[in-house]
Amino acid sequence: MNLPIGTKIIILSAFDRDKVSNRTRNKLHEHGAQGFMVLGEPEVPTFDTKGIQWIRVQSLEENVSLSKWGRPGEKEAWTGWLPLDEIRIKYNDDP
């Protein structure tokens, strides 16, 4: 899968919703309205024990941070990992 760093994409849940974790559903619902920017090529991160490829992204939307470690109360984009087997990727210029 060719996803150059900096590409802006829309991420949707996989067609088989039974295979999508609550975490992935929540991240897409909370942070995905405006899409995401690719921060890294798909890879199997060290925290995945099943050999699944994940993609590191940053939301284009900024929400109020609830994190006590970041900037609580200030707007910031979400940065994190999403598993490729639970998502569909749509490029912003796709119909």
Secondary structure, DSSP 8 states (H G I E B T S, - for coil): ----TT-EEEEEE-SSGGGS-HHHHHHHHHH-TT-EEE-S--B--TT-SS---EEEEEEEEEEE---SSS-TTSEEEEEEEEEGGGEEEEETT--
